Amino acid sequence: MSEALLRDSRRPPAQWRLDPPYSVRTLAVILLAFGLLWYTGQRVEIGRMLALTGEAVLAAAGIKEQSQVASGLGKLWSTMLPVQISERTEIARIENFDPDRLPWFSRVEREELREQLLNPATLQMEERIETRDVLVQPMGYLWHVAVKMAETLEIALWGTIISVLLSIPLAYYGARNYTPNRLAYTTARGTVSLFRAVPELVSALFLVLMFGFGPIAGILALGIHSAGFLGKFYAEDIENADEKPQEALRAIGANKVKVLWHAVIPQVWPQYIAYTLYILDRNVRMATVVGIVGAGGIGQELKGRYDIYNYAHVGTILIAIFVTVFVLDQVSARLRARYI
Amino acid sequence: MLVFDNVCKTFPDGTEALKGVSLVVPQGQFCVILGPSGAGKSTLLRMVNGLVQPSAGKVCVDGVPVEPATYARVRPRIGMIHQLFNLVQRSSVANNVLSGALPAVATWRALLYLYPPPFRAKACQMVYEVGLAEEHLRRRVSELSGGQQQRVGIARAFMLDPAVVLADEPVASLDPKTSRDVLALLKNESRERGATVLCSLHQIDLAREFADRIVALRGGEVAFDEPPAELEDAALRSIFGDYATGRLQPARASLRAAGDAA
């Protein structure tokens, strides 16, 4: 009987209205988005970008003769190669040089320099041959880059440690279910947003002014920015953790810190490791960059060499950065697979 | 001794879970709260340790009223066993059982997992008593069966030798055979320590088998309060309505058959 009633109360299906797949509103939004992209595309010269890239591709294929991009790339390439491996230092410039105690794998070479000099008496250009001793270290520059790279890794490591330490209180006060009051919550969440809003490169610029050139500025810049990420991620995982074990410990009168430590942290541990590894990974990449504003590590070396047109050295540095990031990516992928 | 003095609970959405329940549970009694879903069993239980605060009336545990100011004093003396076990799935059995001692451990020790040796010994003893073996200590809870998980829950609840144990539908997610074993274990452990047990159930046969006393709730009021022998079909009908004598019975029979087959 109830079925008959139901059938009576419904309209015949021929009169039903099925929503169209695209409403007028959807179409309007799509058109608006296109208009906006068209406008901004003009402003950032997307057209020119496509034209130049196309030209470069045609030039590479041998269809077109000249291309601004391709020739620029070619010039860069030829100045970078061969990359700098060895290091030559004039002995006269080395303080307390002791020829009997050379650094490992190094040798002394005598160099002849031909110089055109103006003789003041005759006002003639004369060629003069000057000899000087240089210390040659065949792997000297490579070693130097390796040391700088190690410093970069150390900056990334310590930046990550600082960000983890900073984000623990931020996560506790920024988790809605553990924060003691609204003020603490707002302060913690505000701080986290602020940290995230300041890019490493910008804060490093100012930190270099405060702490001077070198790794301190880099460590702090990375630590502060990534604390913004970790604080947010840690707090959100605390909020989303399974409520049941927490209730069990609250029911027997364990305080908040104990409940958090024994009922929440074991649940969120794998995610925390994943986030922290990601931040470490990211910090290594960013540590190479913050050096450019003087915050230590390989970036500082890169910027210095680039500014004095030592492109062969720049080539060595770029290869070192690429190899390091690649290796680190593999290592962290493996670590992640193991712990989760 | 556990005293409910005319407790009422109205939830913010207007649901009246309890409408004036008064109850005195003497020390050492195994008191089963029986009733269909929504009768207010959980609400009544959760008032004992303040997980739910009464809208009116009060609850006293050994003369101490249960209210926010006394939680720190009262709660460590009340063990609790949960329907869904409420264990940390990723933690080991040992850490779950030890966490039952957390309120009695200094915070710095809790942070370092440095439980004092007596608690470590107690945890081993409890795991032994609930019928698990040494190799279970290191195992993650998520690797255990439902029955084993509830055993871990019981071990945790007895870590501080509580005066009162609350069991909120402790066997609702277990099969009939395991249910019987788990309830027998709960009854044993509490009797040995003279602990009062307040256990909510919806299975009539289990209530009859294990209870010293059955308090039936219906619609937030006490419908029945007698020793199990007095629980007659007529009383059942008044608790569960037609379900008790009608549809519930065959379902119960088939469940039991399934349990026997298992």
Interface residues (C-beta under 8 A of the other chain):
Chain A: D242 K244 P245 E247 A248 L249 R250 A251 I252 G253 A254 N255 V257 K258 W261 H262 A263 P266 Q267 W269 P270
Chain B: N49 L51 Y71 A72 V74 R75 P76 I78 G79 M80 H82 L84 F85 N86 L87 V88 Q89 R90 S91 N95 S99 G100 L102 P103 V105 T107 A110 L111 R156 L160 L166
